[in-house]
Amino acid sequence: MLISSAAPRLSQRLAMARPSATGAMSEAARRLAAEGSPVISLAEGELDFDTPAHIQRAAIQAMAAGETRYTSVAGTPQLKAAIARKLVRDNALHYDDAEIIAGTGAKQMLFNALLATLDAGDEVIVTAPYWVSYSDMVLIAGGTPVVVTPAPSDEFKLTPATLRAALTPRTRWLVLNSPCNPSGALYSADELRALAEVLRGYPDVLVMSDDIYEEIVFEGEFVSFAQVAAHMRDRTLTINGVSKAYAMTGWRLGYAAGPAWLIKAMALLQSQSTSNPCAISQAGAVAALDGPQAFLDEWRARLRARRDLALSILADAAPVLTMRRPPAAFYLYADCRTAIGMRTPDGTRMETDTDFAMYLLHAANVAVVPGSAFGLAPYVRLAYALSDDRLRTACERIVTACAALERA
Ligand SMILES: Cc1ncc(COP(=O)(O)O)c(C=O)c1O
């Protein structure tokens, strides 16, 4: 019997994309841990807190009440109403039902918006360091990422001048992510307003405001882009979700608010792919958005203490590792340029931030993500949302590993 198998052939669209580097690092750390190494992962982009009990209870009650069937593609009326209330309460933004959609994570919202609007040659401006998925999503959707790298003195933030220089007649989107993963940069209202002023001259450019880290701000004040620029409201897609704020990453529930034509197109895509987000997660998200918010203050205080703990220990890793005190999100974006060219104790010369991250994984049993994944090297990203004890141990191990490096 002749058995033939199809030669592996992927679409050109997929051939452009790379697997998520953060996922790859977490996977490597999990493998080492399974082999018995005492690995501590600073690679995870999620809180270690449990989803609050009142949210869990709402989901359990929804299941018991039979809310286990398909819902409207863009979300239940209850969830869309809760999202609308949240946007008014926290952001002074008013959206009606046709301007809101819920989906399987903020990630799906970003992806669907890009897929719904990009044609070959369309450009999307992203600021490095950027969240790993933006550029690959743009590529999969057929567009061209245009990466802008702000000067270090601009604290990793886009300025009107750098934005102006990146805009072309092909620009379709500007992606803004404040607070930023991985840099923790937070834009002030004035900074956002200045960017919005530049866009007055580019009426075809849309703005994707990824607000997913809104609740994790330690210094300064979060402001959503559409809030500061009334003239941009109808070409801004505000994206958010419950993953980071309420420790609900596994529930896969995100949402977007923007012009009805775009929301309708995103719903069409969703109707032909994943349909509605999980009905039970939607019930949980209603409880998250409408329920008590006071516990977030305590979470913020704990995260802030962890940030400061990590910074105080890692100060001893200088000059190999140096970093700013980020005002928001739960990451440190550490400059490791001094490590490049140094030798590890076994004599290996490090050429890239990936080499340095691999050295930390194998020599210190600490997983971090190389900055090259975020479009700005040589850096490593350290996520500090883990218990104080494990964080302390991980940082001490990093300091020891840095001290063991030798100048080539
Ligand atoms: C900047 C940014 N946007 C969006 C997401 C996706 O979040 P969700 O879990 O809602 O898909 C993440 C997750 O890491 C993120 O860091």
The ligand as a Tripos MOL2 file, in Angstrom:
@<TRIPOS>MOLECULE
LIG
   16    16     1     0     0
SMALL
NO_CHARGES

@<TRIPOS>ATOM
      1 C1          0.0500   45.0630   26.1370 C.3       1 LIG1
      2 C2         -0.8340   43.8780   26.1300 C.ar      1 LIG1
      3 N1         -1.9700   43.9270   25.4190 N.ar      1 LIG1
      4 C3         -2.8130   42.8810   25.3650 C.ar      1 LIG1
      5 C4         -2.5380   41.7130   26.0510 C.ar      1 LIG1
      6 C5         -3.5170   40.5690   25.9330 C.3       1 LIG1
      7 O1         -4.3260   40.4350   27.0280 O.3       1 LIG1
      8 P1         -5.5120   39.3590   27.0880 P.3       1 LIG1
      9 O2         -5.1330   38.3690   28.1220 O.co2     1 LIG1
     10 O3         -6.7360   40.1320   27.4570 O.co2     1 LIG1
     11 O4         -5.6420   38.7400   25.7360 O.co2     1 LIG1
     12 C6         -1.3680   41.6080   26.8110 C.ar      1 LIG1
     13 C7         -1.0350   40.3490   27.5170 C.2       1 LIG1
     14 O5          0.0830   40.0980   27.8980 O.2       1 LIG1
     15 C8         -0.4980   42.7250   26.8590 C.ar      1 LIG1
     16 O6          0.6320   42.6890   27.5900 O.3       1 LIG1
@<TRIPOS>BOND
     1     1     2 1
     2     2     3 ar
     3     2    15 ar
     4     3     4 ar
     5     4     5 ar
     6     5     6 1
     7     5    12 ar
     8     6     7 1
     9     7     8 1
    10     8     9 2
    11     8    10 1
    12     8    11 1
    13    12    13 1
    14    12    15 ar
    15    13    14 2
    16    15    16 1
@<TRIPOS>SUBSTRUCTURE
     1 LIG1         1 GROUP 0 **** ****
